[in-house]
Amino acid sequence: MTAPLSDKVFAGSVPQLYDQLMVPMIFAPYARDLAQRIKGHRPRDLLEIAAGTGAVTTVLAGELPDTTITATDLNEPMLAQAKTHLAGNANIRWQQADALSLPFGDASFDIVACQFGAMFFPDRVKGYAEARRVIRSGGRFFFNVWDRIEENDFADVMQQTMFQVFPSNPPQFMARTPHGYHDPERIRADLTAAGFRDIAIELVTHRSPAGSAQDAALAYCQGTPMRGEIEGRGQPGLEAATERVAEALAQRFGNGPIEGKIQALVISAA
């Protein structure tokens, strides 16, 4: 199923909340994982697709100081947020770009990386084919996607709470899009159709830390496109829905700092 256009809208205060809360909570562990996998290949030129606010970019810039990193995203507000803390890195070039129509020549990069972006591609085979087109012979494509929402604790509690708060029409952005592309065989088939080979898919589990249940609720409800979906439902409203999620998280994980399971698939293809 193709995600609605609203699933790709990261605007207003979303980029700031995403950067401050979501990145350390769920994206940072996988950014380190992806960077370590890429580091051994010692790329000269690396393209990052769907760079967001720079979670992977930050780690890659530190691990690969001699690599030229071209960081792209469809959403200019996300790149603007990334630049607020990465503007001083001389080895990073920023460019707004559509992953399905990359503005780069054939065989321009040794490595293409994409952290939790493939789920948003309206045509994944086309997106993968574009990545393959710009990779030099012998290069690789590294990316990751979230596993089923039931395998990701905070997201699952949030989604179950949405069913209770909005029983007739619950917002389902997280289940539909970030957690909607997790079948290894489907991913392998899409990559093969795009011309990739030597495909490795690994299930990787980490722990997700949050300063409090309130922080986690704010991150999911207001730091992602879920915000617009909740606001579009009307009563009881964004703040009340966020508070309900915070209460559900606190009930399950306790008060003060909390921690839950996160799980994703990490993929590499030649």
C-alpha positions in Angstrom: 0.0 0.0 0.0 1.3 3.4 -0.9 1.7 5.8 2.0 -0.4 9.0 1.8 1.6 12.2 1.1 1.0 13.4 4.7 3.3 10.6 5.9 6.2 12.4 4.3 5.5 15.8 5.9 8.2 16.7 8.5 7.5 20.4 9.0 6.7 23.0 11.7 8.1 21.9 15.1 8.4 18.3 14.0 12.1 18.4 12.9 13.2 19.9 16.2 11.3 17.4 18.4 12.4 14.6 16.1 16.0 15.7 16.4 15.9 16.3 20.2 13.8 13.2 21.2 13.5 10.6 18.5 17.1 10.5 17.4 18.7 9.6 20.7 15.7 7.3 21.6 15.5 5.1 18.5 17.8 6.2 15.7 21.2 6.7 17.4 21.9 2.9 18.1 21.2 2.0 14.4 23.2 5.0 13.2 26.3 3.7 15.0 25.6 0.2 13.6 25.2 1.3 10.0 28.4 3.5 10.3 30.5 0.6 11.5 29.3 -1.6 8.7 30.2 1.1 6.2 33.5 2.1 7.8 35.3 -1.1 6.7 34.7 -0.3 3.0 36.7 3.0 3.3 34.6 4.9 0.7 35.9 8.0 -1.0 32.4 9.3 -1.9 29.3 8.4 0.0 25.7 9.3 -0.7 23.2 9.3 2.1 19.5 9.2 1.1 16.8 10.4 3.5 19.4 11.9 5.9 16.7 13.5 8.1 18.3 15.5 10.8 21.7 13.8 10.4 21.7 10.9 12.8 23.8 8.7 10.5 25.6 11.7 8.9 27.0 12.7 12.3 28.5 9.3 13.0 29.8 8.9 9.5 31.5 12.3 9.5 33.4 11.3 12.6 34.3 7.8 11.5 35.2 8.7 7.9 36.9 12.1 8.0 38.5 11.6 4.6 35.2 10.6 2.9 33.2 13.1 1.0 29.6 12.7 2.3 26.7 14.0 0.2 23.7 14.1 2.6 20.3 14.4 0.9 16.6 14.4 2.0 13.3 15.2 0.4 12.4 17.5 3.2 14.3 20.8 3.4 13.2 21.5 7.0 14.9 18.3 8.1 18.2 19.2 6.4 18.0 22.7 7.9 17.7 21.1 11.4 20.7 18.8 10.6 22.8 21.8 9.6 22.3 23.4 12.9 24.7 21.0 14.5 26.7 19.8 11.5 27.4 23.0 9.6 31.1 23.0 10.6 31.9 19.6 8.9 33.9 20.3 5.8 33.4 16.8 4.4 29.6 17.0 4.3 27.7 18.4 1.3 24.0 19.0 1.8 21.4 18.8 -1.0 17.6 18.5 -1.2 16.9 15.4 -3.4 14.2 12.9 -4.2 15.4 9.4 -3.7 13.4 8.2 -6.8 15.1 10.8 -9.0 18.6 11.4 -7.8 20.3 14.4 -9.3 23.7 12.6 -9.7 25.4 10.9 -12.5 25.8 7.2 -13.0 28.5 5.5 -10.8 29.2 8.6 -8.7 29.5 7.0 -5.3 31.3 4.1 -3.6 28.5 3.6 -1.0 24.9 4.6 -0.8 23.4 4.6 2.7 19.8 5.1 3.9 18.7 5.0 7.5 15.0 4.2 7.9 14.0 5.9 4.7 13.0 3.1 2.3 9.7 2.7 4.0 8.7 6.1 2.7 9.6 5.4 -0.9 6.3 5.5 -3.0 8.0 3.0 -5.4 10.7 1.0 -3.7 12.0 -0.8 -6.7 12.5 2.5 -8.5 14.2 4.0 -5.4 16.5 1.0 -5.2 17.2 1.2 -8.9 18.3 4.8 -8.5 20.6 3.9 -5.7 22.1 1.1 -7.9 22.5 3.6 -10.8 24.7 5.9 -8.8 26.9 3.2 -7.1 30.2 2.5 -8.7 31.2 -1.1 -9.6 32.1 -3.0 -6.5 30.2 -0.6 -4.2 27.4 -1.4 -1.9 24.0 -0.1 -0.7 23.5 -0.2 3.1 20.1 0.6 4.7 17.8 -0.4 7.5 14.0 -0.6 8.0 12.0 -1.1 11.2 10.6 -4.6 12.1 6.9 -5.1 12.9 5.5 -2.5 15.3 4.8 -5.3 17.8 8.5 -5.8 18.2 9.1 -2.2 19.1 7.9 -1.5 22.6 7.3 2.3 22.8 5.8 2.5 19.3 3.5 -0.5 20.0 2.2 1.1 23.3 1.6 4.3 21.5 -0.4 2.6 18.7 -2.5 0.6 21.1 -3.3 3.8 22.9 -4.4 5.4 19.7 -6.9 2.6 19.2 -8.4 3.5 22.6 -8.3 7.3 22.2 -9.8 7.3 18.7 -11.6 4.0 18.5 -13.6 4.8 15.3 -10.6 6.1 13.2 -7.2 5.7 15.0 -4.1 7.4 13.6 -1.9 4.6 12.3 1.1 6.5 10.7 3.7 4.5 12.7 2.2 1.1 11.9 1.4 2.0 8.3 4.7 3.5 7.2 7.7 3.3 9.5 6.7 -0.2 10.5 5.0 -1.2 7.3 7.8 -2.7 5.3 9.4 -5.5 7.3 9.1 -8.7 5.3 12.6 -9.9 4.4 11.4 -11.8 1.3 9.6 -8.8 0.0 12.7 -6.6 0.6 14.9 -9.2 -1.1 12.5 -9.4 -4.1 12.4 -5.6 -4.5 16.2 -5.3 -4.4 16.6 -8.2 -6.9 14.1 -6.5 -9.2 16.2 -3.3 -9.0 19.3 -5.2 -10.1 21.1 -5.8 -6.8 22.7 -9.1 -5.8 24.7 -10.5 -2.8 21.8 -9.3 -0.5 22.3 -9.8 3.2 19.4 -9.1 5.7 20.1 -9.2 9.4 17.7 -8.8 12.3 19.2 -6.4 14.9 17.8 -5.6 18.3 18.7 -2.7 20.6 17.4 -0.9 23.7 15.6 2.4 23.4 16.2 4.9 26.2 13.9 7.8 27.0 14.3 10.4 29.8 10.7 9.8 30.8 7.4 8.4 29.6 6.4 12.0 28.7 9.5 12.4 26.5 8.7 9.2 24.6 5.0 10.2 24.2 6.0 13.7 22.9 8.5 12.2 20.5 6.0 9.8 18.9 2.9 11.9 19.0 4.4 15.3 18.1 7.9 14.6 16.7 6.7 12.6 13.6 3.9 13.0 11.0 1.7 11.3 13.5 1.2 14.8 14.8 -0.8 15.9 11.8 -2.8 12.8 11.8 -3.8 13.2 15.5 -4.7 16.9 14.9 -6.8 15.9 12.0 -9.0 13.7 14.2 -10.2 16.6 16.4 -11.2 15.8 20.0 -9.8 15.0 22.4 -6.9 16.8 20.7 -3.1 16.5 20.4 -2.2 17.4 24.0 -4.7 15.0 25.5 -3.7 12.2 23.2 -0.1 12.7 24.0 -0.9 12.6 27.7 -2.8 9.4 27.3 0.3 7.8 25.6 2.5 9.1 28.4 0.2 7.5 31.0 0.2 4.2 29.1 4.0 4.2 28.8 4.5 5.1 32.5 2.1 2.3 33.5 4.1 -0.3 31.6 7.6 1.0 32.0 7.5 3.0 35.2 8.2 6.6 36.1 11.6 8.4 35.6 13.9 7.2 32.8 12.4 4.3 30.8 13.8 1.8 28.4 12.2 -0.5 25.8 13.0 -2.9 23.0 13.6 -1.7 19.4 14.1 -4.1 16.5 15.0 -3.5 12.8 16.3 -5.2 9.7 19.7 -4.1 8.5 20.3 -4.7 4.8 23.4 -4.7 2.5 23.4 -5.3 -1.2 26.0 -5.2 -4.0 
